[in-house]
Amino acid sequence: MQSPYFTQHHEDFRKRVRDFLEAEIAPHAAEWEEENGLPRSAWRLLGREGCLGLFHPRRAGGAEEDIFTSLVFLEELGRLGFGGVRAAVSVHAYMATHYLARSGGAELQSEYLAPAVRGERIAALAITEPNAGSDLSRLATAAEQDGDHFVVNGEKTMVSNGMVADFHVVAVRTAPSGPRPCGTTGLSLLLVDARLPGVSTAPVQTLGWRAAGTTTVTYDRVRVPGNRLIGKINSGFYQLMRGLQLERLVAATLALGGMDACMDDLRGFLARREVSSGPLARMQVLAHRIAELATELAAARQLVHHTAWLFQEGEIPTTECSMAKLYTTELACRLAEASLQLQGAHGYLASSAASRFYRDARAATIAAGPSEVMRDLIGRAVLR
């Protein structure tokens, strides 16, 4: 579609990445859903195609492309229609490794980031805890300094890629906080090698996003070398606040692609399904429902693209990122629900694409800050 944000370079890349995803990833996505994760061969394919370092610096093997190149990739990734695949890849490429690309030292970038860009090492981001989600001040996983090491104790949950990850980027508390964890000034980010003694993982069964390989990770007296600190000690809150804006923009963009896939599936069903008066697509009541959803989708796309433009211009558009994430992910739920309803018994089958869209859509309203938190952030910003 014509857009002031995308050039011919972006459209050429879109065709290339769409062809790649359709040929190499789409045929296996349903199998990976059943297996609860992507195989290492898929990660290497994504790395060789240059999909895992589009936004990372060249010194670490990345392409250092603009944000709209990433938007193209994320939209096409979302169009696959498998939320678990898009979650696994985006967590690796835009969330966990983002902190290494922005704040990691040369050694960390050489030893971990560059192989991650090549798809040779898989990354996970470990922030959420059983008793602490969006409220970072409640994080309790502790990293106490012991000589030239940190000793990490705690538990993280809802960790995408946790079953296959080679390393975790972990939010830890590195400053004393009294008898109860509280506050944001004592947080840091550590890179924890998943093979270290004391690191254990357990799979978590989720409603959707099954290929993301979600796990709970326990750190039991894990000794982490001090040079695995990402950025400065006790600066983790500020790193996370910036990283979360990118994460929310990524979530919004993936939702756009997912909605494109959902709409395509619904249109195809309505065109094929015959009733006494002809295809369902000719029924005015259904056409009007599709018109409303298509209009909202077009509006959501413009909001996401404008937010990306602000991001590209050097701003950290906190409010717009929250708006984009809130609007697109909630719209994805409404569209998925409409698709399931309009496809009737066919849509209700567990094997249908409509039921998968329905399961997957809800997860995006929770990850990277639930919709209730987005509304709170937006409301406070507007009323400030």
Secondary structure by P-SEA (a helix, b strand, c coil): cccccccaaaaaaaaaaaaaaaccccccaaaaaaaccccaaaaaaaaaacccccccccccccccccaaaaaaaaaaaaacccaaaaaaaaaacccccccccccccaaaaaacaaaaaaccbbbbbbccccccccccccccbbbbbcccbbbbbbccccccccccccccccccccccccccccccccccccccccccccbbbbbbbcccccccbbbbbbbcccccccccccccccaaaaaaaaaaaaaaaaaaaaaaaaaaaaaaaaaaaaaacccccccccccaaaaaaaaaaaaaaaaaaaaaaaaaaaaaacccaaaaaaaaaaaaaaaaaaaaaaaaaaacccccccccaaaaaaaaaaaaacccccaaaaaaaaaaaaac
